[in-house]
């Protein structure tokens, strides 16, 4: 199967945030879907390797900030290309956040709306957990259209730059963040240093 067929599915991009004790954290996710209107409920799918996943599972609370077409690449770098286990993702970002009634951060820069949610149930999906949640509150920030994954690929993610000098080495580009690896071969266990995606998410670059 051509795995690129999956890129044709249309979906949005979001910052999923949680708070445990006095620790704030957030990650980029592409799965937030309304499933019922009465009660108003959504589902989110979160990779178990994300620190935010553990916080949502423990606290049963989270917010979803809906990314807009005004989002810049550095927002994706902040919340998607580093782990909250190692850094405070919200450090120095206070001017671009608000908090819901329970003190969970909502991102107000590069977003057009936010939702505050309470987990109803969790389903183990192997690599991910699917959380069903009640929407407790929410607000509109702007009328700028929501950013889809296709929009991110076409307009937000940096394009691979040309080499400063000709190189005999082969090059592979990360399809997620645009990082370029140079070498005779791309190791099968290679992990992108920016977005932490595996070698399977790289493709040869002409």
N, C-alpha and C positions, 0 to 999 in steps of 0.2 A: 504494500500500500504506500502511496505517496503521502507522507506525514504532513505535507504542506496543505492538504485538503482541510485540516483542522483550523488553519489560519482564516478560512473563509467564514467560519462561524462568527457572528457579530456579538460582541459583548463590551461592556464598559470597563473602566479602571477606577479603583477606589483606594483610599487610605483607611484601613481598618485599625482602630485604636482601642486600647484597653488600659485600665489602671488597676494595679494591685498594691495595696498599702499606699506608699507615696511614690511609687514607680510608674511613670508613664511610658508607653511604648506604642509603636504602630508599624504596619507593614503594608506593602502594595498587594492588592488582590484583584482578580478579574471576575470573581463570582459573587454577585449580590443580586438576588432576584426576588421580586414580590411574588408570593405564591397564593395569598388570599387577601381579600379586602375587609372581611368581617369574620373573625378578627383580622386586623391589619398585621400581616406577618411576612417576613422575608426569610430566605435561606442564604447562608454564606458558606463557601467551601474554603477551608484554610489548611495549608500544608502543615503537617505536624512538626516539621523542622523549624518553623517560625516560632520565635519566643512569644509573639502575640497570641499564637494558638494556645499555648499553655496558660496564659493569663486569662483568656476568654473562657477556657475550660474550667479554670479554678473559680473565677468570679461570677460567671454567668452574665456578664454585662459587656457591652462594647458600643462604639459609635462607628458609623460609616460616613466618610466624607467623599462626596462624588466629584471626581476630577473633571475639570472642564478643559476646553481647548486652549485656555490661557495658561495651563500648567507648563512649567519649564522643566527641562531635563534634570536640573539639580534637585527638584522635588522628588523625582524618581530615585535619584542617587541617595538622597537622605533616607527615604523610607524603604527602598527596595534593594539597595546594593550593600548594605551593612547590617549586622545583627545587633538587636537590642541587648543581647547578652554581653556585648563588648563596648557599646557606646550608648550615650543618652541621645536618642534621635531627636528629642524635642529641645535639647540645649541650644540656646540662642535663637529659638524659633517662637518665643512667647508672643511676639507681636503679630504672629500669623495664625493664632489659635484662639478658640473660645472653649468653654467647658459646659457640659450638660448638667442637669440637676444633681447628678452623682459625682461630678468633678472629672468626668472623662473628657479628654481633649477631642476637639473637632478642628480640623484644618480649614482655615478660611482663606488661604492663598492658593490660587489655581484650582479652586473648587466652586461649584455652583449650588450645592445643597448639602445638608447633613441629616443623619438619622441617629437616634438614640434607641438602643434595643436591649431586650432582656431575653436570654436563652430559654427556650421551652424544652428542647430536646437536642441530643447530639447523636449522630449516626457515624460509626466508624466506616470509612471508605478505603482503608488501607493506608495510602500515603497521606490522605487528607481526612479531616472530620467535617461533616456537614452539620452545621448548626441551624436549627429552626428557631426563630426568635420573634417575639412581639415587638412591634414598633411603638415605643413609648412617647416619643417626641421627635420633632424635626423642624427644619427651617430652610428657606430658600435664601441663598447668598447673592446670586446673580442670574441673569438670563442667558449667559454665555452657554453654548451647546456643550453637552457632556462629551468627554474625550472617549472615543472607542479605541480598541487595540489597533485597528487599521489606521486611525488618525495618528496614534502614537508612532507607529512604524514609519508613516509618510512624512510627518511634520515635527515631531518632538525629538525622537531618537537621532543623535548625530549620525551623519553619513560617514562611512569609513574614509579617512583621509588618504591622499596619495602619498607614497613613500617619498621622503626627502631626496633619496638617491636610489638609483636602480639597485635591486637586490636579487640575488639568485635564489634566495630562500623562498619557499612556498608560504602563502599567507592564508589564514582562515579568519572569518569574521563571525562574531557572536550575533546570532539573529535577534537576540533579546536587547542587548545594550549597544552593540556596534563595536565592541573591543576587537582589535586585530591582533592575532597571534602569528608570529613569524618563526619558522623552523622547517627542518626537512620533513618532519612528520608531526601531526597533532597527536599527542599521547591519548590513548583511549580513556585514561582516568583524569584527563585535564579538567580543571575547574576554572571558569572565568574569574579573574581576580576582581572584576567590578561587580557583576551581578550574581556570581556564585552558581551559574548554570553549568551543566556538564558538557562534555565534548560533543554529545549528540545534538546540541543546539548551535554548533558551529557549521559553517559551510565554506567551501573553497572560495577565495577571492581572486578574481582575475587580475 
